Amino acid sequence: MLKRLVSDAPRSVMAPLPGIAVRENVMGRSLYSRTGHPAGEVLLEHYGRRVSFAEGRNEEPDHVMEIGEDEVFLASGDLDDYVNHSCEPNCRLQFEPDGRVFLVAMRDIAPGEDLSFDYATTTTRAGIAAFPGWRFQCRCGAAGCRGEVGCAEDLPLERLRYYAAQGALAPHVLHRLGPLLALG
């Protein structure tokens, strides 16, 4: 049961598309597409109270998301809390200059597909140190599953380059790894 209804989101937050819903699956609750979505479509806005790592440490690790240097979103209590991880995601996060964060389809998404992004695209070693529970065994079931959800610094270089080309790395991650990505 959602803690609150989508209509309770702050007025400035984009409402999720009507073709998105929550269901139970092997990973617990999951957000999925009821109608399908084309690549590039903005699906919903991630939001929640922004706090420092220190302020967020009392929260369950699976209810916070690293969004900047020493900054996390706490759970919003809305649909954005149910986007699961995949090592082969169909979505990415888009970070806007004004601080807003959107879930965007990286490829065409068929009706019935779970919506996912790679949690490592927003997570750094500093985040793992602050929230050790962010490193966990992966159950995504993708053919290329890494077996563990960790941080961007642990991703293979070719995967980092793919995510950078897709615009899928959070700005603070890209800032940290930019020099590595620039190397031949």
N, C-alpha and C positions, 0 to 999 in steps of 0.2 A: 504494500500500500504506500503510495507517495505521501510524504509528509504534508504536502500542500498541493493545491491544484495549480496548473499552468497559469490560470487567470490571476493567481496571487503573485506572480512575478512582478518586479518593479516595472513601471510603465516604460522605462527606457530600454528594457530588454526585449529583443526580437522574439515573438512567439514562434514556437517550433512549427514546422509544416504539419498540416493535418494528416498526412500520410505516414506519420511516425507514431509508434506505440511501444509499450513495455510488455514483455512476456517473460515467463520463466524458461530457463534452459539449463544445461549442465553446469554453467558458471554462476547460476543464481538468476537474478533479474538482468534483462538485456533489452536494449533499445533496438528496434528493428523497423524496416521499411515495409509498410503495408502496400504501397503503390508503386515502388520503384522510383529512382531518381537519376537524372543525367549527371555525368561528370561535371564538376564545377558548381553544382547547385549548393547554395548555402542552406543547411538543414536546420540548424538551431544555434542559439547563442549559449556559450558556457558562461556562467556567472556564479557568484557566491561572494562572501565577504573576503576581501584581500587582506592577508595578514603576513607577518614575517614568519620565518621558520620557527622561531622561539614561541611565538603566539599560537602556532598551529600544532605544536608537539603534543598537546593533550587530546587531539582529535584522533580517531581511528585512521591509520595510514591510508586505508582505501577510500577515505572520504576527503582527501586533500589532493590537489594537483599543482605541481610546480609550474609557475607561470613567469618567473623572472628570478634575477639574482636575489636570493634570500626572500622570496615571495611565493605564496601559495594562495589558491582559491580554496576556501572551505566548501563543504557540500552546500548546494543551493536548496536541496529538498525538492528538486524538480527533475524533469526528464534528462537534463544534461548529466545527472549523477549516474545514469545507467548505460553510458557508452562504454563498452568493454574494450580491452586490449586485444590486438591480434598482431602476430609477427608478419602477416601479409594483409594489412588493413585496406578497407575500401574508402576510408575517410582520412582527413588530416585536419589539424587545427590551423586556423588563419588568425594571426595576431595583428590587430589594427593599431595604427599609431596612437589612437585615443585610448588604448588599453582594453578595448573590447576583444573577445575571443570567440570565434565562430567555428562550428563543425561544418566542413565542406566535403562533398563527394570527390574523391580522387579519381574515381572511374565510374562508369555506369553501374548502378546498384539495382539488382532485380527485386521484384516484390518478394517479401519473405526473408530477405537477407538481414542478418544482424548488422548493425552499424558499429564500426570499430575504428580505432586509431592505435598507432604504436605508442604506448606510454613512454618509451625511451626517447621519443622525439621532443619531450618536454622536461626530461629528468636528467640531472647532472650528478656527478659523484658527490658534490656538496649536498644535494637533496637526499641521496641515499644515506649519507652520513647522518643527516638530521632526522630522517625517517627510515630506519632500517627495514621496516615492513614493506617498503616499496620494492625491494628485491624479493621476488617470489617465483615459485614454480609456475611456468606457463601451461595453460590448458586450452590454448586457442585451437589446436587441432589442425593448423595450417601445414601444408606439405613442407614448408621451410621454417617450421617452428624452431626457435632457438633453445627451447626448453626452460628458459628463465627470463623473466622480465627484469630488466636492470636499467642502466642509464645509457645515454647517448655515447659516452666515451667507450662503452663496451661493445658498441655495434661494429660489425665489419666495415672497413673503409668503403667498399662498393655500395653497401646499404646506406651509409651516411651520404654518399654522393647522390644516390637515387633520391633520398629524402630531400636533400638540398635542392636538387633540380625540380622536385615537385612542390617546393615551397612549404615542406612539411616540418622543418625544424623550427622550434621556438626561437625567437630572436636571441635570448640569452644563451641558448645552446649553440646557435650559429656563431655568436661572438666568441665563445670558448673554443669552438672547433674550426673556425674559419681558416686559420693558418694550416691546419692538417689537411683540410679539403683543398686548399690551393696547391699543395704539393703534387707533382706529377704523378 
